[in-house]
Amino acid sequence: MILTKAQYDEIAQCLVSVPPTRQSLRKLKQRFPSQSQATLLSIFSQEYQKHIKRTHAKHHTSEAIESYYQRYLNGVGRNGAAPVLLDLANEVDYAPSLMARIILERFLQEHEETPPSKSVINSMLRDPSQIPDGVLANQVYQCIVNDCCYGPLVDCIKHAIGHEHEVLLRDLLLEKSLSFLDEDQLRAKGYDKTPDFILQVPVAVEGHIIHWIESKASFGDECSHHAYLHDQFWSYWNRPSKQERHRNGSLRSFPAVHDDKGFEKKELDFCQGPPLDFGVIQLSRPDCFLLSPRNH
């Protein structure tokens, strides 16, 4: 499905004042009943991640960390069963899983002889039963399961959804008897950045020749398109030789892409600059878009 810019802005504005919890997501669904749960969750997650990046530094000053840690100790001292860390994260507008990481690192620094490694911290966040303090383990667990934007649980869900969409796309290609190479096969050939699938025999879609297909299991706003172009799509063109270049490609975005400049114009310039420009053209399927280099 496609959202208009006005619809997208209304949802994004509504997210400014809500914490990243599943309870907030349910309220968002009630506010926008015509939008799918997947669309709202994806927008919710992306907008909150932008907010966290803007405010991340202030939560990691030594003063902030000590303040959070003392508030945690005072809170569990009064009632260890209360969701102290979760309430603290919501109060200071920080992701619960990230707050749990701050407190866990500070706790281990105080109780361990050597500073904890990143791998140890990640392992304890994935499995809080490894945390040597039972009260803190429970507090961390509450943060992980109630955070719908960050944390190991969210990472697993995102990975599973992305893999599911790739499998569905592979099945569609096999159903149509199309010859293709997947990411594993391309990496074996030495490519460092690859689309999900390269068609060994290009196909025509609505008058456009498609060489590759990329699936994204997230909301495709303009910011995301800029990031995809910079991090991935340009590298498909900038190959050492013309034979290795992947020209036109199809981007399949789940679950929505907002028409920031109006898809009735058919072409959107999400990236301008040498050596060529990419255009984004909506195909007849509402979740499929063509990425096409303009200068050949």
Secondary structure by P-SEA (a helix, b strand, c coil): ccccaaaaaaaaaaaccccccaaaaaaaaaacccccaaaaaaaaaaaaaaaaaacccccccaaaaaaaaaaaaaaaaaccccaaaaaaaaaacccaaaaaaaaaaaaaaacccccccaaaaaaaaacccccccaaaaaaaaaaaaacccccaaaaaaaaaaaaaaaaaaaaaaaaaccccccaaaaaaacccccccccccbbbbcccccccbbbbbcccccaaaaaaaaaaccccccccccccccccbbbbbbccccccccccccccccccccccbbbbbbbcccccbbbbccccc
